[in-house]
Amino acid sequence: MKTLKVIKIGGNIINNQDVLADFLNQFSKIESHKILVHGGGNLATTLAKEMNIEVKVVNGRRVTDRATLDIITMVYAGKINKTIIAQLQSQYCNAIGFTGADGNTIISKKRPVKDIDFGFVGDIESVNTEVLNLLLENQITPVFSAITHNAKGQLLNTNADTMASEIAIGFSKTYNVELYYCFEKNGVLKDIKEDNSVIEDINANTYKTLFETGIISEGMLPKLDNCFHAIKNEVKKVCIGKPEMLFNSNSKFTTIQA
Amino acid sequence: MKTLKVIKIGGNIINNQDVLADFLNQFSKIESHKILVHGGGNLATTLAKEMNIEVKVVNGRRVTDRATLDIITMVYAGKINKTIIAQLQSQYCNAIGFTGADGNTIISKKRPVKDIDFGFVGDIESVNTEVLNLLLENQITPVFSAITHNAKGQLLNTNADTMASEIAIGFSKTYNVELYYCFEKNGVLKDIKEDNSVIEDINANTYKTLFETGIISEGMLPKLDNCFHAIKNEVKKVCIGKPEMLFNSNSKFTTIQA
């Protein structure tokens, strides 16, 4: 089977023009098939402030009301996605920007209202790989912003980490899929203040111990849940670390084991 | 040869949610291959005001500075394009949103500075039909917002009418291409105040006469130039009118003749 790298980048890369340009330059040189998934960085918050739109918070959780969804759509699918596409093209990496609505690639369901109404937030139901496969086979790289749709006309704000893992799983039967979560640290750390204290391998057992002893913080849990979800569903390799893990064989990072 | 309809819609359709929904509902039922090109409507102006960004005008001509380009990218490629894509999907029309940067489909050149520096405005140099063809052959409808790129990393604001005619010409060797400019009138009118005074056919000779006698106003000239450019370059059919011309065989509209 051919290798497909699904790579998620977060705010720390998107927020800095030079860092993003450097990342895209290296990303474009990856020879295997690849899919990029990006979040929004702090640009959405900045724009909301400029437009005097308040960030809605209920019980300490962010809520995506209609105005916020509009901003996310403009910033993620507009400004950030198209800036990335134009830069990749300048590096001879032929890319097309996607939301889950484009090509009907990712269908989600508006999160049901229990204690909190999260608004226009989508939980992924299915990934359709057909169109993406067609593009990959023609040397075109899909670049996803963190938006999906419900197939009934509604766009939905969707967690970028979850999108990356669901896309990876969607291709796991036809590709040798590797999933990379790029963020600001060298991986999962034993000591949060010490960037060299990388835990190089985590499996379901050590994960449990690390969590119970408080070494893994609350903030890392959703990301690690996505990692284990992927590795349990036939994704071959799941890694967390700085983008260097993709390009520099000497760099340290965390690998998730089944 | 198969038929390809290239359809451009303007602000009068985009600005009204119900009108847009109705149009997309009918558009999705068009059985031939089709490409949609849309401008931005007045949402970009509204957003610019909300963000206190002034519309820059030099010698009476709009200028696209960096802030304006950002707004256009957010509104055209983000909000409007993705709203259209989600609605088309809900009508079982599988569509993918494009700028000229996506798939490297439309390359343009920043307009050279003569009397006026128009800023980040692109004049189209080439249309690459390969990726679009691949999608059309797989029953996927490309939807373009009026943005292109220079292949060196720069997005450029581009006239939507011109994009539509250049896309139409790009496919004219492989498809029987029909180009439709949908706007708020029934076509080119003899009397601007009388919507039934449609001139049903215009050719290069009658165009000259109509212009010299002042029947065709300045505002229609760029649109008609795009029409004649297309018809001279093997586009089989070029029409101007209300969207009804596409769906209702009784409606009147203007057809451009070679």
Interface residues (C-beta under 8 A of the other chain):
Chain A: L47 E50 M51 N52 D70 T73 M74 V75 Y76 A77 G78 K79 N81 K82 T83 I85 A86 Q87 Q89 S90 N94 A95 I96 G97 F98 T99 A101 D102 G103 N104 V131 L134 N138 I140 I147 H149 A151 K152 G153 Q154 L155
Chain B: L47 E50 M51 N52 D70 T73 M74 V75 Y76 A77 G78 K79 N81 K82 T83 I85 A86 Q87 Q89 S90 N94 A95 I96 G97 F98 T99 A101 D102 G103 N104 V131 L134 N138 I140 I147 H149 A151 K152 G153 Q154 L155
